């Protein structure tokens, strides 16, 4: 059933016919062996992102039933954080035998596809009208086709991963051997995070913090861990280094989610979606948890149906709760940065640390 939080005017667009057996044929890589260069130096993760975008078009725009949706998604690509994680982690050990660069690019595409598919379903669950400053896919195409496209894209992503692993058996032979390292067998954690987000505990600071960390670790952290594990494995990382990448990914995810919540409260034209959506739904984000601990009477305000989202927004900012949340995010990035000490000093390690700073300052 369509989500009636989405305006019917947007749901009247033509909907493509969907065939249950549709599959994405993963195109073979072109026989190119020359590594891109920038200013006479090998390209870093950021410089390689345009190749990820190009490859995503090759994989997804195939004349199939979901082409219109995929063009809509690719037109507003976001920051490609997960792709950047794959590419950086694959380059952390330049002197170690590793998968070829085009394999890392395909893995980067797969992580972006999994992310985009999760956003399609998030927008359905939340009734979101906007995504990155444009109509969300459910708003533009309808809920049913958005849901199907999300499943289709996730399946295509796993086809890409399977092909990379099949083409590089030696590099990926040890998948699953390192304890505590997340691979595709934990992909269901995404759904777990979406589920438990709707089941917050009682308004108690300790319980809410633990609940928040679980949700952030599942919804945001799962794909960050996958990006780091597949990228790190492609780059020849051993067990200890893969475990360090899991710590980096978890702390990055916590900082990323906290800052996302701060931005949702503070708003601004760069947000790309309606501000205060979580306040409207009474989702206890980290700034809210800080506010509940700082502000006398905050619990009663939070639970009262008479307290508007605008009132909550003003009080959260004026109380210092958003600033307190930023402090926690900074601490998480410091822990994440320290986890990278196990790797040699390389441009890839510097890029992972630069990403931490960008998360705080975005």
URJOPE-V65907 format. One record per backbone hydrogen bond with DSSP energy under -1.0 kcal/mol. CO is the residue of the C=O (numbers start at 0). NH is the residue of the N-H. Records with the same first field share a line. If there is no record, write none. Layout:
CO = NH ; NH
This chain:
2 = 5
6 = 9
18 = 21
29 = 31
35 = 42
37 = 40
40 = 37
43 = 47
45 = 48
47 = 50 ; 51
48 = 52
49 = 53
50 = 54
51 = 55
52 = 56
53 = 57
54 = 58
55 = 59
56 = 60
59 = 61
63 = 66
65 = 69
66 = 70
67 = 71
68 = 72
69 = 73
70 = 74
72 = 75
79 = 83
80 = 84
81 = 85
82 = 86
83 = 87
84 = 88
85 = 89
87 = 90
92 = 95
99 = 102 ; 103
100 = 104
101 = 105
102 = 106
103 = 107
104 = 108
105 = 109
106 = 110
107 = 111
108 = 112
109 = 113
110 = 114
111 = 115
112 = 116
113 = 117
114 = 118
115 = 119
116 = 120
117 = 121
118 = 122
119 = 123
120 = 124
121 = 125
122 = 127
128 = 135
130 = 133
133 = 130
135 = 139
136 = 140
137 = 141
141 = 145
142 = 146
143 = 147
144 = 148
145 = 149
146 = 150
147 = 151
148 = 152
149 = 153
150 = 154
151 = 155
152 = 156
153 = 157
154 = 158
155 = 159
156 = 160
157 = 161
158 = 162
159 = 163
160 = 164
161 = 165
162 = 166
167 = 171
171 = 174
173 = 176
177 = 180
182 = 185
183 = 186
185 = 188
186 = 189
187 = 191
188 = 192
189 = 193
190 = 194
191 = 195
192 = 196
194 = 197
195 = 198
201 = 203
203 = 207
204 = 208
205 = 209
206 = 210
207 = 211
208 = 212
209 = 213
210 = 214
211 = 215
212 = 216
213 = 217
214 = 218
215 = 219 ; 220
219 = 223
220 = 224
221 = 225
222 = 226
223 = 227
224 = 228
225 = 229
226 = 230
227 = 231
228 = 232
229 = 233
230 = 234
231 = 236
232 = 235
233 = 98
237 = 241
238 = 242
239 = 243
240 = 244
241 = 245
242 = 246
243 = 247
244 = 248
245 = 249
246 = 250
247 = 251
248 = 252
249 = 253
250 = 254
251 = 255
252 = 256
253 = 257
254 = 258
255 = 259
256 = 260
257 = 261
258 = 262
259 = 263
260 = 264
261 = 265
262 = 266
263 = 275
267 = 270
271 = 132
275 = 279
276 = 280
277 = 282
278 = 281
282 = 284
284 = 288
285 = 289
286 = 290
287 = 291
288 = 292
289 = 293
290 = 294
294 = 297
296 = 300
297 = 301
298 = 302
299 = 303
303 = 306
307 = 311
308 = 312
309 = 313
310 = 314
311 = 315
312 = 316
313 = 317
314 = 318
315 = 320
316 = 319
319 = 323
320 = 324
321 = 325
322 = 326
323 = 327
324 = 328
325 = 329
326 = 330
327 = 331
328 = 332
329 = 333
330 = 334
331 = 335
332 = 336
333 = 337
334 = 338
336 = 339
337 = 340
339 = 342
345 = 349
346 = 350
347 = 351
348 = 352
349 = 353
350 = 354
351 = 355
352 = 356
353 = 357
354 = 358
355 = 359
356 = 360
357 = 361
